[in-house]
């Protein structure tokens, strides 16, 4: 079954992204894969806080109300994190926690009503790994997600390939998942970093939008889908790495073929053309 989420839910809540992105039905297997989160609910909750926090934490997220399809979809998506916005004071909601624990190997997070702590202990006993309350706030949720990310992505003992790649004055550090131009850190989101990393590993080579997305997500998009999605991400990355985003000097578009991270500076290209 194909579940679609907005590109915002892939990694940011920016409203400029309006195209749909396919949620993942398989686990990612590359070193920089996004984790998968599955959010389901039996009550109203602060989705406007929760979903962007998951995106900032690097999760590709599918969100839907709980129904009889929940267990089947969990088995299909095999998520790293299951978020249950429930009321653990209700027996039916505690039963949901138990059933989720039986069908998933991911972390189970319960978001309960606040400010009281009623039902939190029961949810943990039923199989939840951690519980937070609506009233704990988005900063607390973000800290919890960051703590889980540290557990989920320990530093590898041996990394394949170079730890850094430098293209002109742009350096990508794969151990730290950081990019910098000269001495300035570039604030990239997880997906932006993955795309720029793929371009850097293939610097000087034109890669298609389909290839770019395949390097980030283990799913093959149609050419048209890939073009629209990658266009949004490239525009974001250019705003952060280019001196003049409207006149890109790093990521160039080879019309009809794809994108390339240019090894040569503008002066070098002009001199060669002359």
BELRATA-V813732 format. One record per residue. N is the residue number from 0. RES is the residue in one small letter. PHI is phi in whole degrees, -180 to 180 (none if undefined). PSI is psi in whole degrees, 0 to 359 (NA if undefined). OMEGA is omega in whole degrees, 0 to 359 (none if undefined). Layout:
BEGIN
n=N res=RES phi=PHI psi=PSI omega=OMEGA
n=N res=RES phi=PHI psi=PSI omega=OMEGA
END
This chain:
BEGIN
n=0 res=x phi=none psi=136 omega=185
n=1 res=x phi=-100 psi=115 omega=178
n=2 res=x phi=-105 psi=131 omega=182
n=3 res=x phi=-108 psi=140 omega=172
n=4 res=x phi=-128 psi=157 omega=178
n=5 res=x phi=-70 psi=154 omega=175
n=6 res=x phi=-55 psi=331 omega=177
n=7 res=x phi=-57 psi=321 omega=183
n=8 res=x phi=-74 psi=345 omega=175
n=9 res=x phi=-69 psi=317 omega=181
n=10 res=x phi=-159 psi=356 omega=173
n=11 res=x phi=-158 psi=164 omega=182
n=12 res=x phi=-99 psi=21 omega=181
n=13 res=x phi=-60 psi=132 omega=186
n=14 res=x phi=-78 psi=351 omega=180
n=15 res=x phi=-70 psi=341 omega=180
n=16 res=x phi=-85 psi=118 omega=181
n=17 res=x phi=-121 psi=349 omega=179
n=18 res=x phi=-77 psi=158 omega=179
n=19 res=x phi=-89 psi=143 omega=178
n=20 res=x phi=-119 psi=135 omega=180
n=21 res=x phi=-69 psi=124 omega=173
n=22 res=x phi=-69 psi=156 omega=189
n=23 res=x phi=-86 psi=132 omega=174
n=24 res=x phi=-101 psi=352 omega=176
n=25 res=x phi=-122 psi=156 omega=175
n=26 res=x phi=-74 psi=146 omega=176
n=27 res=x phi=-79 psi=148 omega=183
n=28 res=x phi=-122 psi=2 omega=178
n=29 res=x phi=-89 psi=168 omega=186
n=30 res=x phi=-65 psi=336 omega=186
n=31 res=x phi=-115 psi=28 omega=184
n=32 res=x phi=-68 psi=148 omega=170
n=33 res=x phi=-72 psi=146 omega=170
n=34 res=x phi=-78 psi=159 omega=182
n=35 res=x phi=-110 psi=129 omega=176
n=36 res=x phi=-118 psi=141 omega=177
n=37 res=x phi=-121 psi=118 omega=183
n=38 res=x phi=-111 psi=127 omega=175
n=39 res=x phi=-136 psi=155 omega=188
n=40 res=x phi=-147 psi=151 omega=175
n=41 res=x phi=-115 psi=3 omega=183
n=42 res=x phi=-152 psi=171 omega=174
n=43 res=x phi=-71 psi=139 omega=178
n=44 res=x phi=-147 psi=175 omega=185
n=45 res=x phi=-85 psi=72 omega=182
n=46 res=x phi=-63 psi=331 omega=180
n=47 res=x phi=-67 psi=342 omega=174
n=48 res=x phi=-96 psi=317 omega=188
n=49 res=x phi=-70 psi=311 omega=185
n=50 res=x phi=-65 psi=316 omega=175
n=51 res=x phi=-64 psi=326 omega=178
n=52 res=x phi=-64 psi=320 omega=176
n=53 res=x phi=-64 psi=319 omega=179
n=54 res=x phi=-63 psi=316 omega=178
n=55 res=x phi=-65 psi=332 omega=178
n=56 res=x phi=-80 psi=2 omega=176
n=57 res=x phi=91 psi=15 omega=181
n=58 res=x phi=-92 psi=137 omega=164
n=59 res=x phi=-87 psi=121 omega=195
n=60 res=x phi=-119 psi=136 omega=168
n=61 res=x phi=-115 psi=131 omega=182
n=62 res=x phi=-127 psi=134 omega=179
n=63 res=x phi=-160 psi=153 omega=175
n=64 res=x phi=-67 psi=150 omega=179
n=65 res=x phi=-68 psi=134 omega=173
n=66 res=x phi=-152 psi=191 omega=185
n=67 res=x phi=-72 psi=351 omega=178
n=68 res=x phi=-86 psi=352 omega=188
n=69 res=x phi=-57 psi=310 omega=184
n=70 res=x phi=-65 psi=321 omega=180
n=71 res=x phi=-64 psi=318 omega=181
n=72 res=x phi=-68 psi=325 omega=177
n=73 res=x phi=-63 psi=319 omega=177
n=74 res=x phi=-65 psi=328 omega=181
n=75 res=x phi=-77 psi=315 omega=183
n=76 res=x phi=-79 psi=331 omega=183
n=77 res=x phi=48 psi=60 omega=188
n=78 res=x phi=-74 psi=157 omega=173
n=79 res=x phi=-77 psi=331 omega=183
n=80 res=x phi=-139 psi=132 omega=173
n=81 res=x phi=-115 psi=123 omega=179
n=82 res=x phi=-107 psi=121 omega=181
n=83 res=x phi=-112 psi=108 omega=175
n=84 res=x phi=-90 psi=95 omega=189
n=85 res=x phi=-135 psi=178 omega=172
n=86 res=x phi=-115 psi=99 omega=185
n=87 res=x phi=-68 psi=0 omega=173
n=88 res=x phi=-78 psi=347 omega=181
n=89 res=x phi=-95 psi=132 omega=181
n=90 res=x phi=-60 psi=322 omega=181
n=91 res=x phi=-64 psi=325 omega=179
n=92 res=x phi=-73 psi=325 omega=175
n=93 res=x phi=-66 psi=324 omega=176
n=94 res=x phi=-63 psi=324 omega=177
n=95 res=x phi=-63 psi=318 omega=178
n=96 res=x phi=-58 psi=316 omega=181
n=97 res=x phi=-65 psi=316 omega=183
n=98 res=x phi=-68 psi=323 omega=178
n=99 res=x phi=-64 psi=318 omega=179
n=100 res=x phi=-61 psi=334 omega=180
n=101 res=x phi=-80 psi=335 omega=188
n=102 res=x phi=-110 psi=356 omega=181
n=103 res=x phi=-129 psi=149 omega=174
n=104 res=x phi=-100 psi=0 omega=181
n=105 res=x phi=-80 psi=172 omega=176
n=106 res=x phi=-71 psi=137 omega=179
n=107 res=x phi=-108 psi=115 omega=178
n=108 res=x phi=-109 psi=129 omega=176
n=109 res=x phi=-104 psi=130 omega=172
n=110 res=x phi=-109 psi=114 omega=185
n=111 res=x phi=-107 psi=160 omega=175
n=112 res=x phi=-64 psi=153 omega=176
n=113 res=x phi=-126 psi=182 omega=6
n=114 res=x phi=-88 psi=356 omega=182
n=115 res=x phi=-71 psi=164 omega=179
n=116 res=x phi=-106 psi=14 omega=182
n=117 res=x phi=-64 psi=131 omega=176
n=118 res=x phi=92 psi=346 omega=183
n=119 res=x phi=-65 psi=316 omega=179
n=120 res=x phi=-63 psi=321 omega=179
n=121 res=x phi=-65 psi=322 omega=179
n=122 res=x phi=-65 psi=319 omega=177
n=123 res=x phi=-65 psi=319 omega=178
n=124 res=x phi=-64 psi=328 omega=182
n=125 res=x phi=-77 psi=347 omega=177
n=126 res=x phi=131 psi=358 omega=177
n=127 res=x phi=-68 psi=145 omega=178
n=128 res=x phi=-87 psi=329 omega=175
n=129 res=x phi=-156 psi=156 omega=181
n=130 res=x phi=-133 psi=137 omega=171
n=131 res=x phi=-132 psi=169 omega=181
n=132 res=x phi=-116 psi=155 omega=177
n=133 res=x phi=-52 psi=321 omega=186
n=134 res=x phi=-80 psi=356 omega=178
n=135 res=x phi=-70 psi=336 omega=175
n=136 res=x phi=93 psi=161 omega=185
n=137 res=x phi=-70 psi=330 omega=179
n=138 res=x phi=-65 psi=321 omega=178
n=139 res=x phi=-67 psi=318 omega=177
n=140 res=x phi=-61 psi=316 omega=180
n=141 res=x phi=-61 psi=319 omega=179
n=142 res=x phi=-66 psi=322 omega=177
n=143 res=x phi=-63 psi=317 omega=180
n=144 res=x phi=-66 psi=322 omega=178
n=145 res=x phi=-65 psi=320 omega=178
n=146 res=x phi=-64 psi=320 omega=178
n=147 res=x phi=-67 psi=324 omega=179
n=148 res=x phi=-64 psi=323 omega=178
n=149 res=x phi=-64 psi=324 omega=177
n=150 res=x phi=-73 psi=323 omega=186
n=151 res=x phi=-74 psi=327 omega=185
n=152 res=x phi=-123 psi=67 omega=176
n=153 res=x phi=-66 psi=155 omega=180
n=154 res=x phi=-63 psi=129 omega=180
n=155 res=x phi=-68 psi=145 omega=179
n=156 res=x phi=-68 psi=321 omega=179
n=157 res=x phi=-136 psi=121 omega=181
n=158 res=x phi=-95 psi=139 omega=177
n=159 res=x phi=-80 psi=135 omega=180
n=160 res=x phi=78 psi=180 omega=182
n=161 res=x phi=-67 psi=150 omega=179
n=162 res=x phi=-76 psi=336 omega=178
n=163 res=x phi=-136 psi=154 omega=173
n=164 res=x phi=-130 psi=132 omega=179
n=165 res=x phi=-119 psi=126 omega=175
n=166 res=x phi=-124 psi=109 omega=187
n=167 res=x phi=57 psi=236 omega=181
n=168 res=x phi=-98 psi=15 omega=180
n=169 res=x phi=-105 psi=123 omega=182
n=170 res=x phi=-122 psi=132 omega=176
n=171 res=x phi=-112 psi=127 omega=178
n=172 res=x phi=-105 psi=109 omega=185
n=173 res=x phi=-77 psi=336 omega=177
n=174 res=x phi=-69 psi=319 omega=182
n=175 res=x phi=-97 psi=354 omega=184
n=176 res=x phi=54 psi=48 omega=180
n=177 res=x phi=-126 psi=150 omega=174
n=178 res=x phi=-125 psi=143 omega=176
n=179 res=x phi=-145 psi=149 omega=175
n=180 res=x phi=-112 psi=117 omega=190
n=181 res=x phi=56 psi=243 omega=182
n=182 res=x phi=-106 psi=11 omega=184
n=183 res=x phi=-104 psi=122 omega=176
n=184 res=x phi=-70 psi=140 omega=180
n=185 res=x phi=-104 psi=120 omega=185
n=186 res=x phi=-79 psi=82 omega=180
n=187 res=x phi=-94 psi=146 omega=170
n=188 res=x phi=-77 psi=166 omega=181
n=189 res=x phi=-55 psi=315 omega=182
n=190 res=x phi=-70 psi=322 omega=177
n=191 res=x phi=-60 psi=318 omega=179
n=192 res=x phi=-63 psi=318 omega=181
n=193 res=x phi=-63 psi=319 omega=179
n=194 res=x phi=-67 psi=314 omega=179
n=195 res=x phi=-64 psi=324 omega=178
n=196 res=x phi=-63 psi=319 omega=179
n=197 res=x phi=-65 psi=318 omega=178
n=198 res=x phi=-64 psi=322 omega=181
n=199 res=x phi=-68 psi=321 omega=178
n=200 res=x phi=-67 psi=339 omega=179
n=201 res=x phi=-117 psi=31 omega=183
n=202 res=x phi=-55 psi=136 omega=182
n=203 res=x phi=85 psi=359 omega=181
n=204 res=x phi=-119 psi=136 omega=178
n=205 res=x phi=-79 psi=129 omega=178
n=206 res=x phi=-123 psi=142 omega=184
n=207 res=x phi=-79 psi=159 omega=175
n=208 res=x phi=-57 psi=323 omega=179
n=209 res=x phi=-63 psi=317 omega=178
n=210 res=x phi=-63 psi=320 omega=181
n=211 res=x phi=-62 psi=312 omega=181
n=212 res=x phi=-69 psi=326 omega=178
n=213 res=x phi=-64 psi=330 omega=179
n=214 res=x phi=-73 psi=339 omega=182
n=215 res=x phi=-99 psi=323 omega=184
n=216 res=x phi=-133 psi=140 omega=182
n=217 res=x phi=-83 psi=60 omega=180
n=218 res=x phi=-153 psi=141 omega=181
n=219 res=x phi=-100 psi=120 omega=178
n=220 res=x phi=-91 psi=160 omega=170
n=221 res=x phi=-68 psi=162 omega=180
n=222 res=x phi=-57 psi=317 omega=183
n=223 res=x phi=-67 psi=315 omega=178
n=224 res=x phi=-59 psi=313 omega=182
n=225 res=x phi=-62 psi=318 omega=180
n=226 res=x phi=-60 psi=314 omega=183
n=227 res=x phi=-68 psi=319 omega=182
n=228 res=x phi=-71 psi=313 omega=182
n=229 res=x phi=-65 psi=325 omega=179
n=230 res=x phi=-56 psi=320 omega=179
n=231 res=x phi=-65 psi=313 omega=182
n=232 res=x phi=-67 psi=319 omega=180
n=233 res=x phi=-63 psi=320 omega=178
n=234 res=x phi=-61 psi=318 omega=178
n=235 res=x phi=-65 psi=315 omega=182
n=236 res=x phi=-64 psi=319 omega=179
n=237 res=x phi=-60 psi=322 omega=179
n=238 res=x phi=-60 psi=335 omega=185
n=239 res=x phi=-98 psi=333 omega=185
n=240 res=x phi=-111 psi=340 omega=184
n=241 res=x phi=-91 psi=143 omega=173
n=242 res=x phi=-68 psi=317 omega=176
n=243 res=x phi=-124 psi=92 omega=183
n=244 res=x phi=-55 psi=331 omega=180
n=245 res=x phi=-75 psi=344 omega=177
n=246 res=x phi=-127 psi=73 omega=189
n=247 res=x phi=-61 psi=137 omega=181
n=248 res=x phi=-116 psi=343 omega=179
n=249 res=x phi=-100 psi=295 omega=180
n=250 res=x phi=-94 psi=113 omega=182
n=251 res=x phi=-108 psi=149 omega=179
n=252 res=x phi=-98 psi=121 omega=174
n=253 res=x phi=-99 psi=98 omega=191
n=254 res=x phi=-53 psi=129 omega=178
n=255 res=x phi=88 psi=350 omega=183
n=256 res=x phi=-123 psi=314 omega=181
n=257 res=x phi=155 psi=214 omega=185
n=258 res=x phi=-126 psi=156 omega=179
n=259 res=x phi=-144 psi=138 omega=171
n=260 res=x phi=-86 psi=112 omega=188
n=261 res=x phi=-75 psi=124 omega=178
n=262 res=x phi=-74 psi=329 omega=186
n=263 res=x phi=-96 psi=145 omega=174
n=264 res=x phi=-77 psi=172 omega=184
n=265 res=x phi=-61 psi=319 omega=181
n=266 res=x phi=-63 psi=319 omega=179
n=267 res=x phi=-63 psi=318 omega=181
n=268 res=x phi=-67 psi=321 omega=179
n=269 res=x phi=-67 psi=320 omega=179
n=270 res=x phi=-65 psi=320 omega=179
n=271 res=x phi=-68 psi=323 omega=180
n=272 res=x phi=-66 psi=326 omega=180
n=273 res=x phi=-72 psi=NA omega=none
END
